[in-house]
Amino acid sequence: MNAFQVTLRNIDRPEISKVLEFEAPNREQAVLLATKPGFRVALVKSLAGTPKKEKTNKPVSRKELIKLFRGLASMLKANISTADALLYYAQGLPDPQLQSSLMNIRNRLEAGLPVHIAFAKEQKFDGTIITIIEAGADAGQLGEAFASLARRIKIELLFASKLRNALLVPSLVILFQIGLFIYSQIFVVSQVEDTLKSVRQEPDPISVAIFAFSHVVQNTWPFFIIGLVSFITALFRSANFRQKLLVFFMKHWRLLSKLVMGLRQSAYIGTLQMLYANGINLARASALSARVVQGTPMYPDFIKASQVYESSGVPFAEALKRNTSLDPQVVHMIGIGERSASLPQQLELLRDIYEEDTAAVMADFTQVINFITLAMAVVLIGFVFTGSMLPIFLMGPRMMQSGNM
């Protein structure tokens, strides 16, 4: 982008001026960005010496998307045109990249392009967002489409944040505890052992076991660290490894299975409700909603159910029942919605139910993880204390007896 210096003068008092700097693709956009009530643009100067930043197709952050769609929805609700809403929102943004993107979208709208194409050409918004915008524009409910997008992204961000907090902090605490334990076994316990040898005292059976365990740790800790680093690396770099590990734990831990299934079903139902409520036909809405669980075993099942529903003419609930592992309650309520022509209301009810249930399961999962972390802390600290202090306590009386003899 190019850098411009824009001089503004007060309309009523010309002696008052402001000099602002903007990054914009051209002079016209720089003028639009600099426009302020009560001031007129007196001069636009190109800052040729300023290095230009290359345009990136980096997606807009989810937090920024929530604010953007909420702002656009509120302005459209106030009967402000989409082009003007984009202009007003862009003028208050501190991020020049997003500001430029919104101005580019506005220019495309002014040139007569449909709103979903104007957004799609910027290559910063995923296919689901573009589809919702297209459906909302076709139905004359663009404001509602923006509002539903903001709500859906907020829910997804909330669940992701809770899950990250439930796993990240305990994981870091456990890693620190493991490091402390290894340090105590390598250095502290060995020093205690050397101290007892220096006073020529034979350790008792408990101390012998403690020192033997310390020797095992001293000989094997490099291999353990290599294995731990390899495990963490595979966890972050291999989606297949993460999926296999998750499936293994889900088979042996009912609470985790309930949480994962709740998150997946909540994401699918919430996206399906949002798409269907904005006028997208059920088969396409189902196929698009399946993308939120892409990479999981549920994804091909949802795709197959959508294809069966579209090609065979069976009810949507029946297609889901035959081909997916959705909860029976979900299939039953979708079937009721189809038979009673109240599917949008049933999907909205299901969305709210599963979001509340998943939030409750998330709270239970967090409490269990915190308890496990606390229990591991107690055990590891107990090992540290036992290895460093117990041999000295046990040797104390014997050393005193030998001194009295």
N, C-alpha and C positions, 0 to 999 in steps of 0.2 A: 504494500500500500504506500501511497504518497503522504507526505507530511505537509500541512498547510497552516499558515498563521493568519487568523481571521481577526480583523479589527471591527469592533462594534461601537456605534455611537448612540447616545441617548437621543430619542426623537425630540423630546421637549427641551433638553439641555445639551446641545451638541458638544459643549466643552467636556462632558463626561464620556469617557471611552473605556472600552475593555479590549484587551488583546488576549486571544485564546489560541491554543494550538490543538490541531486535530489530525488524526490519521484517517484518510478517506481515499477511495479509488480515484475521485476526480473533484474538481472545484465545486460542482453543483452539490454533491453530497456534503462537502465541507461546509457550505453555506447552510444547508438544511440542518446539519448538526449544531451549528453555532447560533441559529436563530433563537432569540430570547424575547419575551414580551417587553415592549417599551424601548427596544433597541433596533437599529437598522444596521445592515452590513455595509461598512464603509470601504473595506479593502480586504482582498483575499490574496495572500502572498504564498507562493510555493517555496518550501524550504528544500531546495535542491540538494543541499549538502547532507540532509538527514538520510541515513540508510533505509532502504525500503525493506519491509518485512514480507517474506513470501507468504502467499495465502496457503493455509493448511486446511485439510479436510478433517481435522480432529473433531470428533463429535462434541456437542455442547454438553457440559456436565449436567447431571440429573438435577442437582439443586438449582442450577440456573434455568433448566427447563421448567421446573415447577413455578418459579417466579415469573418466567416469561408467559407461560400459558395462563396463569392466574391473572396477570396484568392484561393480556389480550382479551380474556373472557370478560373481565369487568368492564373494559372499554367498549367491547361489542355490545354488552348488555345495556350500556348507556347510549346506544345508537350511534357510536362513532364508527366510521368506515374502517375496514381492515388496514388499508394503506395508511390512513392517519394514525391508527392505533400503533402500527409498527414504528412510525416516525416518532410519536410521542414517547414510546417506550425506549427507543434507541437513544434519544437525546439525553436521557439520564443515566446511561450505562458507563461505568468506568472501564469496561473491557473493550478495547478498540476492535478486536477481531469479531466479537459478537455484534458490536455496533455496526461494523461494515456489512456483516452478513444480513442483518435485518434491513439495512438500507438497500442492499441488493435485491432482497425479496420485495421490498416496497416498489422499487423501480420496475421490476418485472410485472407486478400487479398494475402499475400505472401504464405499462406497455400493452396490457390486455391479456396477459397469461392467466390461466386458472390458478387459484391459490395453492392447490396441492403441487402443481408443477413448479410454481415459484419457490416453494419450500424445497422440493426435491432437487432442483438444480444447484442448490447450495451444498448438497452432499454432506450435511451435518446432522441429518435427522434420519432415524431408521425407518424401515418399511412400514412398521405398524403405525407410527406417528403419521406418516404421509397418507396411509389408508384411512385413518380416522379423520384427518383434515379433509380428504376428498369426499368421504361419506357425509361429513357435517356440512360441507359446502353444497353438495347436491341436494341435501334435505332442507337447506336454508336454516340450519342450526349450527353454524360454525362456532358461535359462542359456547354452546353446550358441549361441542366437541372439544374445544380447548379446556373447558372446565373438567370434563371427564378425564382428559389426558393428565391434567395436573393432579387430580385425585389419585389416579392409578399409579403414577410415578412416585407420588408421596408415600403410598402404601408400600410399594416395592422397596423404596429407600429406607423406610422405617423398619421393615423386616430384615433387610440386609444389615442395617446398623445394629439391631438387637442381636442378630446372629454373630456378627463380628465381635461385639462386646462380650458375648457369652463364651467365645472360643479364644479370642486373641489374648486377653489379659491373663486368664488361667494358664494358657500355653506358655507365655513368657515367664510367669511365676514358677511353673514346673521346671522349665529349662534352667532358671536361676538356681532352683533348689538342687537340681541334678549336678550343676557345676559346683555348688557349695559342698555337696556330699563327696564328690570325687576329690576335691581339694583337701577335705578333712581326712580322707582315707590315705591320700598320697603323702601329705606333709604332717598333719597334726598327729595322727595315730603312729606314724613312724617315729616321730620325735618322742612320743610317750614310751614307745618300745625301747628306743635308745637310752632314755633316762633310766628305765628299770634295769637295763643291762649294765649301765654305769655304776649302779649301787649294788650290783651282783645279787640281785633278787630273782628267784625263779617265779615266773608268772603262774597264777592259779589257773585251773581249767577254763574258767570263763574268759580270762584275759588271753589265754592261748587261742581260743576260738575267735576272739575279736581280732587278734593279730593275724591269724590265718586268713580270715575274711579280707583283711586289709591287704595282705599279700596278693590275694586273687585279684582285687580291684587294681592294685598297682601294676599287675602284669597284663591286665585285659582292657584297661580304660582307653588306650589308643584305638583299639578295634571297636569298642563301643561308640566312641566319638565319631569314627569314620562311618559306622552304620547309621548313627543318628543323623549325621549331615546328609548321607545318601538318602535316607528316608524323607527328610524335610525337602531336599531338592526334588525328589520324585513327586512329592506331594504338590509342589508348586508348578512343576513343569509338565507333568503327565496327567492329562484328563482321564485317560483310561485307568491309571493306577488309583486316582481319587475315586472313580466310580466303583471299582472293585472293592476298595476299602470301605466305601460307604455301604455297599450292598452287604458286605460281611458284618459290619456293625449293626445294620438294620435287622439282620436275621437274628441277632443275639441280644438286641436291646429294644424293647417294645416302645419305650418313650421316644427314642431317636427315630424309629420307624414312623411313629405317629406324627412327629414334628415334620419330618421330610415330606411325608405324604400330604400333610396339611398345607405346607408351603407350596407344593406343586399344584395341588388341587385349587388352592386359593388363587394362585397366579393365573391358572387356566380359566377358572370361572370368572374371575374379575375382568380379565381381558375379553372373554367371550361376551360378557354382559355389556362392556363398554362398546365393543364393535357392533353387536346386534342392536343395541339401543340407538346407535347412530345410523341405522338404515342399511347395514351390510347384511346380505342374505346369510342364512344360518350355515350353509356348507362352507362358504368362503370364510365366515367369521370363525368357524371351528378350526379350519386349516391354519389361519393366521394366528389364532390363539395357541395352537400347538407349538409355535416357535418359542414361547416363553419357557418350555420344558425341553427344548432341543438339547441333545446330548445325554438325555436320561432314557431309561427303558420305556417311559410313558409316551415319548414323542412318536415313534412309529405306530403305536396303538391309536393315538388320536388322529393321525393322518389317515390310517386305514378306516377308522370310523367315519371320518368326513367323506371319504371316497365312497364307502358303502351307502351312506345316507344320500349322497348326490346321485349315484348311479342306479341304485336298486329301488329307491322309493320307500324303503322301510322308515318308520318313525325315527327321529334323531335319538330319542331315548333308547330305543331298541338297538340301534347301531352302537351306541356307547356301551350298553349292557353286554353285547356280544364280543366287543373288541377291546375294551379298556378295563382297567382295574379301579375305576372310580367307585367311591362309596355307594352302596345301594340307595342311601338317602338322596344323593345327588341325582342319580338316574330316575328315581321315583318322582322327585319334584319337577324335573325337566319334563317327564312324561305327563304330569298333571298340567304343566304350562302349555304343552302342545295340544292336549285334548280340550282345554278350556280357553284357548287363545289368550293366555295370560303369561306367555313365556318370558317377556321382559321383566315382569314383576317377580316371577319365580326365580329368575337368574339374579335379580337384585337382592332378593331375600337370601338366596344361597351365598352370594358374595359376602353379605354382612355377617351371616352365621359363621362362615369359615374363617373370615378375618378375625372375628372375636375368639373363636375356638383356637385358632393357631396362635394368637397372642397369648392366650392362657397356657397353652402347651409350651410356648417359648419361655414363659416365666418359670414354669416347673423345670424345664430343661436347664435354665440358667442356675436355679437353686441347686440342682443335682451336681452340675459341673463345679459350682463353688464349693459344695461339700466335698467332692472328690479332691479338689485342689487343697482344701484345708486338711483333709485326711493324709494326703501325700506329704504335705508340709510337716505335719506332726510326726509321721513315720521317719522322714529323712532327717529332721532335726533330732529325733530320738537316736538315730544311727550316729549322727555327729557327736551328740553328747555321750553316748555309750562308748564310742571308740576313743574319745579324747579324755574323758573324765573317769569312767568306771574303773579302768585298770589302776589308776592312781589311788582311788578310794579303797580298792581291794588290797592294794599293796601297803597302804598306810599302817594298819595294825601290825602286819608282819615286820615292817621296817622298824617300828617302835620296839617290838619284842626282841629283834636281833640286836638293837642298840642297847637294851638293858642287860643282855647276857654278857 
